[in-house]
Amino acid sequence: NDQAMLANIASVELPPICDSLTEWLRQQPDEELQRLNVDRSAIGEREFFPRIVLGEFLQAQFRKLIETGRARGHDIEVKSRHRVVDIRLQEHDIQIDAEVVNNRKSYVFQHVVMATGHDWPETTEVKPGYFISPWPAPLLKTIAPCSIGILGTSLSAIDALVSIATAHGGFHLDTGGQLQYRIDPKDSSLSGTEVE
């Protein structure tokens, strides 16, 4: 992820989990908002915030759900850094096999919900100069200044261009408050074209 990437979801579009996104943001101390690059006066239901904000919000809501569940007497255990390698449907239960730091562990459950998330490609750059995916974003920052074509549209194309652009310059507010991009003079050969 990159601090310059905006989420394409406003707070009003997210159903509250424990808090709404704007409620959670308003609860944050000024130092945290500054770290997240959020101006307190700009917090609103229809505003778009950096993706990092959305990730931090969802992580905080996840922790709050766990605390609430435990307070209500539920036994909740989070298994971080476990890579599921097999799921076995057995006669009376379901066995999950996971790898944890070169060890294999097995767990048994009555119900399993698979929430697999985003499928990251094994190799982003499938051949020199050709990236099949804009994720993870830090890999795009390794592209030297040159002529760049981006195939596709929508937020992923914007994210790809912003990742590359921030590696070779920065976005700044001018004296009139307008957002401007300034390329680093040593990277002046950078140019981008979107191909639909």
Summary of the structure (lengths in Angstrom):
residues: 196
radius of gyration: 21.3
end to end distance: 23.7
largest distance: 69.1
contacts: 438
relative contact order: 0.11
helix: 31%
strand: 24%
